[in-house]
Amino acid sequence: MSSIRVLFLTCFIAMVLAEESSRPSVSVSSVRPTIRAFSTTIRLVPDQKAGYPEKLMLQAAGALTDDSKRDASTMKLNEEVKTDEKQLGNPFPRATIGEPNAELTPIEAFKQNKIVPDVCPDGPEKALEVIYPSAKEVKFGNELTPKQVLTAPTVKYDADANAFYTLIMTDPDAPSRLNPKAREWQHWLVVNIPGNDISKGDTLSQYVGSAPPKGSGLHRYVFLLFKQPEKVQFHETLHNANDGNRGKFNTNSFAAKYNLGAPIAGNFFGAQYDDTVPATHKRLGF
């Protein structure tokens, strides 16, 4: 009986080996197109159950076939799909601002960073010179910390001494660029500026520096200068430095309401949360 068992096992093993040798081999190159095709279906979507702030999760817009699941080579798919782990760990992915480029015109810089159309339909032709007391200068998308912009900057521009101007500083990314439901948040608004003497203008909203919420990523802070057709009687709510009720401002609607036309000069910087923000939020009643 033991000889029969040995003979049976020998035949069985020989059959298995013959079957395995007859199967076509799967090369990495033949699997890679499948991996690439699948990786293009991965997208970031908000988890509706998480509430606000939104948590990000991975969702596949397709499924692998049973055959590919059984194929050991496709187990490398997760290694081929490039996912930004840092972004997934943050409920508000950091929005990027293009690196300052001296070769770009103000209009091009505004378009590149989506300020056109997020804030205004047309970008300014000229640059505003904006320098903070911290000696930090605004340079079309450079990053400044909230600590560096706590107090109002000096703003310079070529002006007609007999004309009046309006200066706006606004944040279109409130409370985050991912979910700008409070767009825009008004940081500074001065109107009826005679020539380039901002101190002699009418301040409708006192200056408040950048104060992006923790985890909300990089915000864009935009300065715009408009040339008024004449001295204007503005009918707007006044905001002091402790008033946080500044959301839902719309630069384009404001300019249209008072016939300001397109901005003639502008600039912008980026900022994200730092340890000075809680004090600013407390002062504003947040």
C-alpha positions in Angstrom: 0.0 0.0 0.0 2.8 2.4 0.8 4.3 1.9 -2.8 0.9 2.7 -4.3 0.6 5.9 -2.2 4.1 7.0 -3.2 3.3 6.4 -6.9 0.0 8.4 -6.6 1.7 11.4 -5.0 4.5 11.3 -7.6 1.9 11.4 -10.4 -0.1 14.2 -8.7 3.0 16.4 -8.2 4.0 15.9 -11.9 0.6 17.0 -13.1 0.7 20.2 -10.9 4.1 21.1 -12.2 3.1 20.6 -15.8 0.0 22.8 -15.3 2.0 25.6 -13.7 4.7 25.5 -16.5 1.9 25.9 -19.1 0.6 29.1 -17.7 1.7 32.4 -19.4 4.1 34.5 -17.4 3.0 38.0 -16.4 5.7 40.7 -16.8 5.8 43.9 -14.9 5.6 45.8 -18.2 2.3 44.1 -19.0 0.8 45.1 -15.6 2.1 48.7 -15.5 -0.5 50.0 -18.1 -3.3 48.6 -15.9 -1.7 50.3 -12.9 -1.5 53.6 -14.6 -5.0 53.4 -16.0 -6.4 52.7 -12.5 -4.3 55.4 -10.9 -6.0 58.0 -13.0 -9.3 57.2 -11.4 -8.2 58.1 -7.9 -9.5 61.4 -6.7 -9.9 63.3 -3.4 -13.5 63.8 -2.2 -15.0 65.2 1.0 -16.2 62.7 3.5 -19.8 63.9 4.0 -20.1 62.2 7.4 -17.1 64.1 8.8 -18.8 67.5 8.7 -16.9 70.7 8.7 -14.0 71.0 8.5 -14.0 68.4 5.8 -11.9 65.3 6.1 -10.4 63.9 2.9 -10.6 60.3 1.9 -9.5 58.3 -1.1 -12.2 57.0 -3.5 -11.6 54.9 -6.5 -13.9 55.5 -9.5 -13.5 51.9 -10.6 -12.7 48.4 -9.3 -10.1 45.8 -10.2 -11.3 42.6 -11.8 -11.2 39.4 -9.9 -8.5 38.1 -12.1 -6.3 41.1 -11.5 -6.9 40.8 -7.7 -5.6 37.2 -7.9 -2.6 38.3 -9.9 0.2 38.9 -7.4 1.8 41.5 -9.7 -1.1 43.9 -9.2 -0.5 44.0 -5.5 2.1 46.6 -6.4 -0.6 49.0 -7.5 -0.5 51.0 -4.2 3.2 51.6 -4.7 2.5 53.0 -8.2 -0.3 55.4 -7.1 1.4 58.6 -6.0 -0.6 60.0 -3.0 0.4 63.1 -1.0 0.4 61.7 2.5 0.8 65.1 4.0 -2.2 66.4 2.2 -4.3 63.5 3.4 -3.2 64.2 7.0 -4.6 67.7 6.9 -8.3 68.4 6.6 -7.5 71.5 4.6 -4.8 70.7 2.0 -2.4 73.6 1.6 -3.3 75.6 -1.5 -0.2 76.7 -3.4 0.6 80.1 -4.6 2.9 80.4 -7.6 6.5 81.4 -6.8 7.0 85.2 -7.2 8.2 85.7 -10.8 9.7 89.1 -11.7 9.0 88.4 -15.4 5.3 88.2 -14.9 3.2 91.4 -15.2 0.7 92.1 -12.4 -2.1 90.9 -14.6 -0.3 87.7 -15.4 0.5 87.1 -11.7 -3.2 87.7 -10.7 -4.4 85.2 -13.3 -1.7 82.6 -12.5 -2.9 82.6 -8.9 -6.6 82.6 -9.7 -7.2 86.0 -8.1 -8.7 86.7 -11.4 -11.6 85.6 -11.3 -11.8 84.8 -7.6 -11.7 88.5 -6.6 -11.9 90.6 -9.7 -12.7 89.9 -13.4 -9.7 92.0 -14.5 -6.2 92.2 -13.0 -4.4 95.5 -12.4 -1.8 96.8 -14.9 0.5 98.3 -12.2 2.1 97.1 -9.0 1.3 98.5 -5.6 4.3 98.9 -3.4 3.4 97.4 0.0 5.9 97.3 2.8 5.2 96.3 6.4 6.9 97.8 9.5 8.6 94.4 9.9 10.5 95.4 6.7 8.7 92.7 4.8 7.6 93.6 1.3 4.7 92.1 -0.6 5.9 90.6 -3.8 3.1 89.0 -5.8 2.7 85.8 -3.9 5.6 85.6 -1.4 4.7 84.1 1.9 4.6 86.3 5.0 3.6 85.2 8.5 0.7 86.7 10.4 3.2 87.9 13.0 5.0 89.9 10.2 1.8 91.7 9.1 0.1 92.5 12.4 0.1 96.3 11.7 -0.9 98.2 8.6 1.7 98.5 5.9 2.9 101.5 4.0 1.4 101.6 0.5 2.9 103.6 -2.3 1.7 104.3 -5.8 1.8 106.9 -8.5 -1.2 109.1 -8.2 -3.0 112.1 -9.6 -2.9 114.7 -6.8 -6.3 115.9 -7.8 -8.0 112.5 -7.9 -9.4 110.2 -5.2 -8.7 106.5 -4.7 -10.0 103.5 -2.9 -7.8 100.9 -1.3 -9.0 97.3 -0.5 -7.3 94.4 1.2 -9.2 91.2 1.1 -9.0 87.4 1.7 -10.9 85.3 -0.8 -9.9 82.1 1.0 -12.1 82.4 4.2 -12.2 80.2 6.1 -10.1 78.1 3.6 -9.4 78.0 -0.1 -10.9 74.5 -0.1 -14.2 75.8 1.3 -14.4 79.6 0.9 -17.9 79.9 2.2 -17.1 83.3 3.8 -15.4 84.7 0.7 -14.3 87.5 0.8 -13.2 88.6 4.3 -12.5 92.3 4.3 -9.2 93.2 6.0 -8.9 96.9 5.2 -10.9 99.4 3.3 -10.0 103.1 2.8 -11.9 105.3 0.4 -11.7 108.9 -0.8 -7.9 108.9 -0.5 -6.7 112.2 -1.9 -3.8 111.4 -4.2 -1.5 108.9 -2.5 -2.0 110.1 1.1 -3.8 107.1 2.6 -3.8 108.8 6.1 -6.2 111.4 4.8 -8.7 109.0 3.3 -12.0 107.8 4.9 -11.4 104.5 6.7 -14.5 102.2 6.4 -12.7 99.1 7.8 -9.7 99.5 10.1 -6.8 97.3 9.3 -6.7 93.7 10.5 -3.7 91.5 9.7 -3.9 88.0 8.3 -5.3 85.4 10.7 -6.0 82.2 8.8 -7.6 79.4 10.9 -5.3 76.5 12.1 -5.1 73.8 9.4 -6.7 76.0 6.7 -3.6 76.1 4.6 -2.3 79.0 2.6 -4.5 82.0 2.1 -4.2 84.7 -0.5 -4.2 88.3 0.8 -5.0 90.8 -2.0 -4.4 94.5 -2.2 -6.3 96.5 -4.9 -6.3 100.2 -5.7 -9.1 101.8 -7.6 -9.2 105.3 -9.0 -12.6 107.0 -8.2 -14.4 109.1 -10.8 -14.8 111.7 -8.1 -15.2 112.0 -4.3 -17.9 109.6 -3.4 -20.5 109.3 -0.6 -20.0 105.7 0.6 -22.9 104.1 2.4 -21.2 101.1 4.1 -21.0 99.6 7.6 -18.0 100.8 9.5 -15.7 98.2 11.0 -13.2 98.9 13.8 -10.2 96.8 14.5 -12.1 94.6 16.9 -15.1 93.8 14.6 -15.0 90.4 13.1 -18.2 90.7 11.1 -16.4 91.3 7.8 -17.2 88.1 5.8 -19.1 87.8 2.5 -17.6 91.0 1.1 -17.5 91.2 -2.7 -14.9 93.4 -4.3 -16.5 93.3 -7.7 -19.9 94.2 -6.4 -18.5 97.0 -4.3 -16.6 98.4 -7.3 -19.7 98.2 -9.5 -21.9 99.9 -6.8 -19.7 103.0 -6.7 -18.6 103.0 -10.3 -14.9 102.4 -9.5 -14.1 100.5 -12.7 -11.2 98.0 -12.8 -8.4 98.1 -10.3 -5.4 100.2 -11.5 -2.8 98.6 -9.2 -2.5 95.7 -6.9 -0.3 93.1 -5.1 -0.8 90.0 -2.9 1.0 87.7 -0.5 0.3 84.3 1.1 0.0 83.5 4.7 -0.9 80.5 6.9 -1.6 80.0 10.6 1.0 80.9 13.3 1.0 81.3 17.0 -0.2 84.9 16.9 -3.5 84.0 15.3 -5.4 82.9 18.4 -5.0 86.4 20.0 -6.3 88.0 16.8 -9.3 85.7 16.7 -10.1 86.4 20.3 -10.0 90.2 19.7 -12.4 89.7 16.7 -14.8 87.6 18.8 -14.2 84.3 16.9 
